């Protein structure tokens, strides 16, 4: 497997979340499709401007993608992480500090007993992340 493209579902704030992620990673959205743009698909009233599909390249061929779920069925998950592998300790720290801002740090970004740097957190949008750097 050459790439992993995580796909996230939000309860109505996918656009806000992805604007935040764009501020951290840079780049431009390669896709931004709203519910109203879906031909032939029924859209619940009031959901026309919500995100049907959004994609943001985050480097090295990786693409972060998401959509807004139906608010009546959305449930924040706790069974996943997006694992990022930095090219340097400095890059890892910058990504960790930026993405964790306003969220809940479970384990700070620090050197671990196995020799790598690692930290994990729940960001302010309820998405779980791991940031890693292996100096070897």
N, C-alpha and C positions, 0 to 999 in steps of 0.2 A: 504494500500500500504506500503510495507516494504522498498523499495528502489526506488530511482529515478536515472535513468541513462541518463544523458543528451547526446544528439548526435549532434555534431557540423559539419558544412560543411565549408571548407576553399577553397579559390581561388587558391590553388596550394602550400600552405606552411603548410599543416597539420603536416608534419614530424617535421619541425622547431618548430612549436607551441607545439607539444607534447613532444619534447625534453626539451623545457622550462618548461612545466608543470611537467614533470618527475623530473627536478631539484628542483622544489618547493615541490612536494609531496613525492618524493622517489619512491621506488618500481620498478617493471619491467613491460614492455608491455606484456599483456597476448595474444595479437594478433597484428600482423603487416603484413598486406597483401597489396601488390602493385597491381596496375592496370594490369600489365603483368601476374599476377598470376590467373586472373579470366578466367577460361576456358569457351569458347563459347561466351564471351562478347566482342563486338568490342571496341577497345581502340584507341582513337584518336592518331595520330602520334605525338610523343614527350611527351606523357602522360604516357608512360609505367612504369616509376619509381615513379609516383605519388601514393598517398595512397588511396587504395580502402577501407580499414577498419583498424582502430587502436583502441586499448582498453588499458586503464591504470587504474588499481584499485587505488582509492584515499582514502581508509579507510572505515571501518564499512559496508562493502558490496557494497559500491558505486563504480561505474565504469564510467569513462569518456570515450566517444567513439567519433570517427570522421572519415571523409573521405574528399578527395579533390573533389570539384565539377568541372564540365567542366568550364574552365576559361571564355568561351564566355557567359555562363548563370549565373555565380556566382554573387550574390549581397549581400553585407554585410548587415546583418539584425540589427534591433534596437528594436525588440519586444520580447526580452527574457533576462533573467538573470539566472545565475546558482547561487543558494543560498546555501551557506555553513554555517553550524552551528558548531562553535568551542566548545571545552570542557572547555576552560578557556579564560579569557581576553588576557593573554599572547599568547596563541595559535592563537587567532583571529587576534591579532596585527601582529604576524609573518606572517601568511598567507596573510593578507591584504597588508602588506608592500612588501612581495616577489612578489605576483601576480601583484600588481599595478605598479611595477617598469617599467618605460618606457612607461606607459600608461597615461590615463587621469582620475584623481580622480574627481568624481562628488560630493561625500560626504565623508569626512574623517571618519576613524574608531574612533568613540567616543561614550560616553554614551548619550543615547537619553532620551527624556522626558518620554517615557513609561517604562524606567528602564533597558532596554537592551542596549548592545553595538551594533552598526551597522555602516557600511560604504559601499559605492558602487563605482564602477569604470568601465572604459572601458580599457581592457588590451592592450598591444602593438600589439596584433593580431586582435583587433576588437571584442573581446568577452566581454560581460557584466557580471559582478560578483557582488554579495552581500555577505558580511561577517557579521555574526551575532554571538553574545554570550549573552545568557540569564542566569544571575547569580542565578535565582530562581530554 
